[in-house]
Amino acid sequence: MAPVLQKALPIVGSALGRKMGVRVEVSGRKACTDGDCIWIPAFDPHQREQETLCWGFLSHEAAHVRYTDFDLDYEGSALRHRLTNLLEDIRIEKAISQEYPGAGFSLAEVIRQLVAEGRVGAPIKSDPPVKVLNDSLLSILRYEVLGQMALEQEAAKAREVMRDCFSRQLLDLLDEYLAKVPDLKSTKEALSLADQIIALFQNLSHENSESEDSGEASAEKTENSSVDQETYSQHSDTQDQEDKSDSVSDDDLESDSEEGKEIKTENLSGNDDQSVSANGEASDKAEDPFLKQILESSDVDWPEDLYESVAGQLECWSYKQSPRLSAITTTPGIDEVFINDQNREAAKDLLWKVKSESARLAAQLAGLVQAQTLTRDRIGKRGMRINGKRLHRIALDDGRLFKRRSESIETNATVHISLDISASMGPRMELAREAVLALIMALKPIKGVTVTASAYPGTLSDRVYPIVSGKESDLRIAGTLSVLDSHDSTPMATGLWYAVHQICQSNAERRLILMITDGAPDIDHYDAVVDLVKRCGYSGIDILGLGISIQLSEELFPRNLMIEQLGQLKSSLFASARDWLVR
């Protein structure tokens, strides 16, 4: 992985999000998802454990966004909710690992790290019942269903603890339900399986309670029987004294009978520790309170969800970062531009100045694209269709008689223009505004090309002003440019990050960022800009520096141009546009 992962995260994260069909943003201090977008906070790019958790969290949450139904009702049951989530996590991670094998590796790495840190593993027998159930199922299912090998020993330990805490009957039936987990196809099926497991717990807990009640009733019946027997015995003794004809052998027989009844009474009365089940086996009453605690558990009784703890760790690391690092490594905030009547008048003047130049540039670029995208017939020596107009060429021994359709080249591109409005741009702002507006007006009409634009810094160094984000009118764009004026320093990394973020939202095949500036960024942004420009190149994003009355550093922008007046824009930009638009 790259040595400065965090600086590549908005690019790679957004690319991964597009591939998985989700939206990813690197911003703020929270690691979370709303079912549509995944937010990842800043973290230390030099810490490998942070890198591991970040990619695992992104893969796990992307799986939720793709596969989870967030609208199911758990009817206020913590057990139902948490058990379903546990099963659903296994289902979605299995699904995304099959569709994107790289995600499976990232998820397995998270577990490997957490096991090594002792944060995930088998429970111990003395743990609360809910923790025993949660940690056991987590270890067993992640190892047996997802194949996360770091949990191999923990899964074996978990099964030992389960055997100590649950009856054999419960475990046998539970295993039958867990065998269904690999075949779950939806969140609804995960919820249904959770309900079946809960019903199993309820049924066995009810049976044990009935067994206990049956034992108490049997003891009471035996006690009453003993009292009746004693009364009967006393009556028999009286009769024996009166009946002189009774023999000694009859007395012995009666004595034997009483002894047998005492033994029978002892067997029926049972003991304080066990009750007799229907099949004659003793069942342990200690299981009743164990199952009861699980069935009556509230959300506070359950351990923290695995990836909630991962999110908490990412957020904790984020809060420990310096404000400077966070500002230049996350998607910047946005400031709104307000246009008044004076700005609207200035916008009309600006439009009038650049209209002719933008029209010439637009015509040249559009002609270039059209020349490449027109479909023409070509003549060759091979093919399926003969061109009748070429038959006379046979007499000249020219075999080029066949008509072939040339391939059409379609433009699918996106451009983001990032304007530096730092204090040093003061004397150059008029030319910069004209250049930006001319470029936008020239590129917008080209079929297959989308254009966005922004300016930096905003009201703060970690914020930007949007200029074009959708289908704003030319007058509105000119009005926004008229409002913007030079101020503060040059937080170029902030502007570039916003441009990267905007570019990554597009599925275009060709992507270009045009940085319009008068020089170098702030010292604490310099390395970040150099690094990001390189990473954009690795990610297929072109960056072109346009110097306003100054030659830009090739270390910052290996590809760069310079203009000193608006008329130079067409000649300077045309060669680069030709290579980029139709390559």
C-alpha positions, 0 to 999 in steps of 0.5 A: 500500500502507498506510504501515504495512504490517507492522501490516496484514500479520497481517490481509491475510496471513491473509485472503490465506491463507484465499483461497488455501486456506493458513494464514499466521502473522506471528510469530517470526524465520523466513520459511518453510513446512512445507507447511501453514502459512507464517510471515512475520517482522517487518520495517520497515514503512517500507521498500518493498523489504521490502514487495515481498519479503514479498508475493512470498514469501507468494505463492510459498510459498502456491503451493507449499502449494497445488500442490507434492507435498512427498513425492517422492524425489530419490534423493540427486541434487542435480542432480535435486533442484535442476533439478526445483525450478527447473521446479516454481517456474515451474509453481506460479507460473504456476498461482497467477498464473492463479488469483489475478492479484494474486499474479502481480503480486507475484511479478513485482515481486520479480523486478523488484527483484532484477534492479535490485539485480543479484541475478538475471540472466544468467550470464557465460561464465566462471561455473562450469557449474552456475551457467551452467545455473541462471541461464540457465534461471531467466532464460529460463523466467521471461521466456518462460513467466511473462512477467516482463518485467524479465528480457527482456534477461537472457534474451537474454544467457543464450541467448548464454552458452548458445551459447558453453558448449554445443553446438548439438545440445544446445541444440536438444534442450534447447529442445524439452524447455523447450517442455514447461514451460508444460504441466506439470500436477504436481510429478511431471511436473516431476520427469520433465522434469528426468530427461529433461534429465539423460538428454540431458546424459548421452547427449551426454557419453557420445557425446563420450567415445566420439568422443574414444576413437574418435579415439585408436584411429584414431590408434593404427591409423594409426601401426601402418599407417605402420610397416607401410608403412615396412617394405613400402617398404624391402622394395620398395627391395631388390627394385628393386635386384635386379630389373634389368628395372624401368623408371624409370617404375615407380620414379616410380609407386612414389614417387607411391604412397608420397606418397599414402599419407603424405597419407592417414596424416596425415588419419587421425591427426587433431590434439590439439584435435578429433575427427571425428564420424560426419557428418564435423564436428569436435566440441569436446572442451571440452564433456566436462568442462563437462557432467561438472561439471554431472552430478557436481555436489553441492548446494554447487555450486548457487547459492542457490535464488531464494526461499531468498535472499528468505527469508534477506533477510526474516529478516535484516531481522527480526533488525535490528528492535528487540524493541519493534517485533517484540513489537507487530507479530507474532502474540504467544506463548501462555502456559498456564494451570494450574488447581488445586483452589482455583481450581476452587472459585472457578470454581464461585462465579463460575459461580453469580454470573453464571449468571442474568445470562448466562441472561437475556442469552442468552435475549434475544440468542437471541430476537433472532436467532431472530426474524430467522432464522425463515422466514415466509409473506408475502402479496402482489399477485404470486406463483405460489401463491394463498392460499385463505384470502384469496380472500374479500378479492376482494370487498373489492377487495384484490389481496393473494392470493398467498403468498410465502416470505420470505427466511431470514437465517442467522447466521454470526459469530465473536467474540473477547473480549480481557481486559485484566489489567494492574495498573490492572485490580486493583480491577475484576478481579471485575467483568471476570471476571463480564462475560467469563464472562457474555458467553461463556455468552450467545453460545456457545449461539447457532447460527452464532456461535463464541466465543474469548477471551484475556487480556493480558499473559501472563508477558511483554508479548508473550504472552497467556493463552488463555481460550477456544479451542475447546469448553471447558466453562463450568467450565473457562472459569470456572477459567481466569478465576479463575486470571488476576489483574492484573499489569504494564502494558497492552500492548494492541497485543499483546492486539489482535494476538492477537484479530485473529489468532484472528478471521482464522482464521474464515471467518465473514461477520461478525467482532467483537473485544470489548476489555474494559479500563479505559483506555489502552494503554502509550504505545509501544502507543497508535499501534499500537492506533489504527492497527490498529483502523482497519485492522480496520475496512477489513478488515471486522472490527468492534471494540467497546471495553467500559470497566469503570467508565471511559469509553473514548477514542473515538480508540482505540475509536470504538464503545465502551460502559461498565458499572459493574455486571454488571446493566448488561451486558444493556442496554448490549450489547443494542443493539450486538449487535442491529446486529451479529448480524442486520444 
